[in-house]
Amino acid sequence: MSDADTSARQPVALIAGCGDLGTEVGLRLAAAGQQVIGLRRRAAQLPAPITGWSADLTQPLTLPEGLPGPIDVLVLSAAAGGGGEAGYRAVYLEGTRHVLDALERAGQRPARVVLVSSTGVHGTAGEVDEGTPPQPARATGHVLLEAEQLLRDRHPDAVVLRLAGIYGPGRTRLIDAVREGTARIPDPDVTTNRIHRDDAARAVVALATVSDPPTTVIGVDDAPVGKGEVLRFLADELGLPPPPVATDGSRRATDKRCRNTVLRGVLDRAGTTLAFPSYREGYRAILAGQGTRHQ
């Protein structure tokens, strides 16, 4: 974005899909001096200073007309919330199309567009970085790749952030499984990749604000690690025995190691860094009650 474009007014950011991650992004952009508009089905749930607009990205007629602008930054951070391939197609692919169409009808062309995608486009195994050709192993990964391509066709300089599994406040699936005794250590173990919600938001904000960002970024922490190691760590932190090893021979359809060298460089340029470089710092903060939702 050009300084000349925004020096005389407050920059405007539109968060399309202002759920948990989008809200954290919006609050950080607002703290950095931007006017933030959040599109969400129930806009009343959005905290100040985000200006909420009720909209369903899958229903183009609900998208608002007459947004204040021009829009400088567009963040596409929808979440399917289940529904399999059909749900992903409705939210990620068609939702992206609907937002871009609405902005085009309004004569709006944001200077920076960031799409939150997933490392799921990279399939199930091996070393992964930004140069790794996408090879989705699941139908949902193919839909995400379609959404990425749709965006690039219309905004060739758009930024795609491929996030690994997000954990953090309100995202305690593994902790709950260990506490409830339902967790199982896979045999053989599988490598997992993750990023804390706050660091994911930090990455989006950096990509939305630095000059000349890379157009593809892998969003993970520093520590690809076996799922079994994480489960044993959580059990130890909770004062519980380690979960049993799975005896049915099942394993998750993932075993890849994602690298974050590019992300680290972007964060450094933005004057920040990962607050939770590994699962240890992140889960300890959650267990200590730190990092409450949208603090």
Summary of the structure (lengths in Angstrom):
residues: 295
radius of gyration: 19.2
end to end distance: 28.2
largest distance: 64.2
contacts: 963
relative contact order: 0.13
helix: 39%
strand: 19%
